[in-house]
Amino acid sequence: MGRYTGPVCKLCRREGEKLMLKGSRCLSQKCPFERDRGYPPGEHGRIAQYRRRRRSSDYNRQLREKQKARRIYGLMERQFRRFFRIAERTKGLTGENLIATLERRLDNVVYRLGWADSRAQARQLVQHGHFVVNGYRTKIPSYVLGPRDVITVREGSRVRTYFIERVQQIDEGAVPRWLSLDLNTWTARVLTVPARDEIETPLNEQLIVEYYSR
């Protein structure tokens, strides 16, 4: 599956807000979004920002929300559309189903547990085989976890400097309510499918539904 390999700070500037694609760096003064005052990327960024404020159609708002969701979770269009189709076939509200499914991706769960600073870093850790799901080593970042699934840091990875330092930095109180984490056993568990009010991602999922329903 393809992935975006360009400069991610341009994506934040394009959407006009911080998407936290680089973790703690996004909170520092080194963040290009702060340096460039949030102007869209490109030679005519300031003009584009002025036009964007003047003219914003329903389609544009729907498109931008869909693009923002894709960029936050690090998905290409084809993969994101597949998750939307799954959400459509699931009982309940399509928008909430979509966000809940994206949240339960393995790379996002690793990020939510605090094992990585960003979803991109979490994706890399998963691909390198550092995590075990229900006893099986899993290298698929898009693997969707369900209630009662157990995620463990692989034994061979626990002696690595990165994980030794990481376990000291993790705040168990910051872990979402739909997840549980035991740092003593290097184990986490999915307790339930997350409700919309348990997901902090700043998205208007209804606009995404309207985009794909045109």
Rosetta blueprint (number, residue, H / E / L):
1 M L
2 G L
3 R L
4 Y L
5 T L
6 G L
7 P L
8 V L
9 C H
10 K H
11 L H
12 C H
13 R H
14 R H
15 E H
16 G L
17 E L
18 K L
19 L L
20 M L
21 L L
22 K L
23 G H
24 S H
25 R H
26 C H
27 L H
28 S L
29 Q L
30 K L
31 C L
32 P H
33 F H
34 E H
35 R H
36 D L
37 R L
38 G L
39 Y L
40 P L
41 P L
42 G L
43 E L
44 H L
45 G H
46 R H
47 I H
48 A H
49 Q H
50 Y H
51 R H
52 R H
53 R H
54 R H
55 R L
56 S L
57 S L
58 D H
59 Y H
60 N H
61 R H
62 Q H
63 L H
64 R H
65 E H
66 K H
67 Q H
68 K H
69 A H
70 R H
71 R H
72 I H
73 Y H
74 G L
75 L L
76 M L
77 E H
78 R H
79 Q H
80 F H
81 R H
82 R H
83 F H
84 F H
85 R H
86 I H
87 A H
88 E H
89 R H
90 T L
91 K L
92 G L
93 L L
94 T H
95 G H
96 E H
97 N H
98 L H
99 I H
100 A H
101 T H
102 L H
103 E H
104 R L
105 R E
106 L H
107 D H
108 N H
109 V H
110 V H
111 Y H
112 R H
113 L L
114 G L
115 W L
116 A L
117 D L
118 S L
119 R H
120 A H
121 Q H
122 A H
123 R H
124 Q H
125 L H
126 V H
127 Q H
128 H L
129 G L
130 H L
131 F E
132 V E
133 V E
134 N L
135 G L
136 Y E
137 R E
138 T L
139 K L
140 I L
141 P L
142 S L
143 Y L
144 V E
145 L L
146 G L
147 P L
148 R L
149 D L
150 V E
151 I E
152 T E
153 V E
154 R L
155 E H
156 G H
157 S H
158 R L
159 V L
160 R L
161 T H
162 Y H
163 F H
164 I H
165 E H
166 R H
167 V H
168 Q H
169 Q H
170 I L
171 D L
172 E H
173 G H
174 A H
175 V L
176 P L
177 R L
178 W L
179 L E
180 S E
181 L E
182 D E
183 L L
184 N L
185 T L
186 W L
187 T E
188 A E
189 R E
190 V E
191 L L
192 T L
193 V L
194 P L
195 A L
196 R H
197 D H
198 E H
199 I L
200 E L
201 T L
202 P L
203 L L
204 N L
205 E H
206 Q H
207 L H
208 I H
209 V H
210 E H
211 Y H
212 Y H
213 S L
214 R L
